[in-house]
Amino acid sequence: GNSVTQMEGPVTLSEEAFLTINCTYTATGYPSLFWYVQYPGEGLQLLLKATKADDKGSNKGFEATYRKETTSFHLEKGSVQVSDSAVYFCALMISGTYKYIFGTGTRLKVLA
Amino acid sequence: DGGITQSPKYLFRKEGQNVTLSCEQNLNHDAMYWYRQDPGQGLRLIYYSQIVNDFQKGDIAEGYSVSREKKESFPLTVTSAQKNPTAFYLCASKTSGIASGETQYFGPGTRLLVL
């Protein structure tokens, strides 16, 4: 079946540190891949997305590359800020369907 | 401003009571979704609707019901049959297409607590 696996958190970093949050997926067909961010007490916001192999999504200094050979979509940021503290969700959508599959989320804490 | 609104922000349910969570969108989206979020479990799909007057069960539909009488509205009822309703409920919507990269847009959520 289709699934998304994320690294467990919390991930705790100092300000200006490099961030990687791992995400791997299992999917039939050709999925689109997404990263969403959730701040405390709020809904999810789209951070970035990629629709085909080797595409790189980027936004607000975050990047992720769609790697079909390793079925991965790892999230990276070169220098995190305290304001990046949130929960990050990796998700996929199978082309031709209406369903999205979400990972369990990874909590990021950035310390000043 | 276009967006999705959910109300109330907090909802308290007594045992044996049905409660209804509101979701309204003015994005002109055809598809709408309800998810349940529990700590450490990510988002689980309850129901989704592709068009007005049509909806499908998701992975955890038992104890929940929905209606889709208007394009803008997709209310969720948590019935007394749902024995563990305490969770954060998120409504989402997207355009009607099923092409690659279709983005879901989320509301701010409703937290349901049992008294």
Interface residues (C-beta under 8 A of the other chain):
Chain A: Y30 S32 F34 Y36 G41 E42 G43 L44 Q45 L46 K49 A50 T51 K52 F89 M93 S95 G96 T97 Y98 K99 Y100 F102 G103 T104 G105
Chain B: I4 Q6 A31 Y33 Y35 G40 Q41 G42 L43 L45 Y48 Q50 G58 L90 A92 K94 I98 A99 S100 G101 E102 T103 Q104 Y105 F106 G107 P108 G109
